[in-house]
Amino acid sequence: MAEIAPGARIAFLGTGIMGGHMARRLAQAGFRVAAWNRSRAKAEPLLAYGATLADTPEEALAGAEAAVVMLSTGAVIDEVLFSGAALDALKPGAALVVMSSIPVETCRTQAAQAAARGISYVDAPVSGGEVGAREGTLAILAGGDAATIADLAPLFAPMGRATRIGPVGTGQLAKLANQIIVGAAMAGVAEAFAFAARGGADLKNLRTALTGGFGDSKVLNLHGARMAARDFVPGSPAQYQLKDLKTAQALAGEMGLSLTLLDTLTGLFTDMMAHGGTDRDVSAIFEEVERRSARAHTGEGA
């Protein structure tokens, strides 16, 4: 595969909260972006940046040198690209770059199916949320052939910093590891804020005071601000965090690992979904921590 540089035709499938920004940055960097999204309205803002809109995945993929996928789940990717002939529109020698968070085994199965069509496959899930997608500062966790990932470096550059983790599937493995860390940090900030607020602390001042100390983190800065303002409009929907935690939990079980913190986090985010957390920002875990605290304080059941 030749280097994928600005001027290349790129298919971009999935222009939601993060995908829309990523596709925009590619178009602004000089790539010829053909975007497709099930809800066309979410892709229409890309027209202002020189992208074209496709009515079908096949139309977006036709003639593309690389396809970037930011669809919601592995099952959706299977449905859109692998259940029919859509992927046949992508010419042999092209690259399929799956930047969604999907199970490791799903990714490896898709890679084998792509290889049978002469298409290179890279799993490159991202971390950094909507802010990282908007500003082009995403951490891109790439799994696949080293030479292929090197050829994709100009494609990754407008979106963030890409690091090859290892062979296909290890990008997804790294993303799951990231989500365990993020989930733990999120729950930690939520509990610390609930604790401090109960004692009368001003949460905005608390967040400012902790900045620069050992408790500082991107989670504290970004999501701590959301918690302090109780602004839970989704930038990073919590349902996707839970999806990744469940995927990590299942894989850990297959590996013979018992991860106590992962199990606790999965239970916490599962309860959040059950109490109205669907489609709320991941930082709304603060409300679930408060709910549990109130329940324990009054002695009430779940």
Secondary structure, 3 states (H helix, E strand, C coil): CCCCCCCCEEEEECCCCCHHHHHHHHHHCCCEEEEECCCHHHHHHHHHHCCEECCCHHHHHCCCCEEEECCCCHHHHHHHHHCCCHHHHCCCCCEEEECCCCCHHHHHHHHHHHHHCCCEEEECCEECHHHHHHHCCEEEEEECCHHHHHHCHHHHCCCEEEEEEECCCHHHHHHHHHHHHHHHHHHHHHHHHHHHHHCCCCHHHHHHHHCCCCCCCHHHHHHHHHHHHCCCCCCCEHHHHHHHHHHHHHHHHHHCCCCHHHHHHHHHHHHHHHHHHCCCEHHHHHHHHHHHHHHHHHCCCC
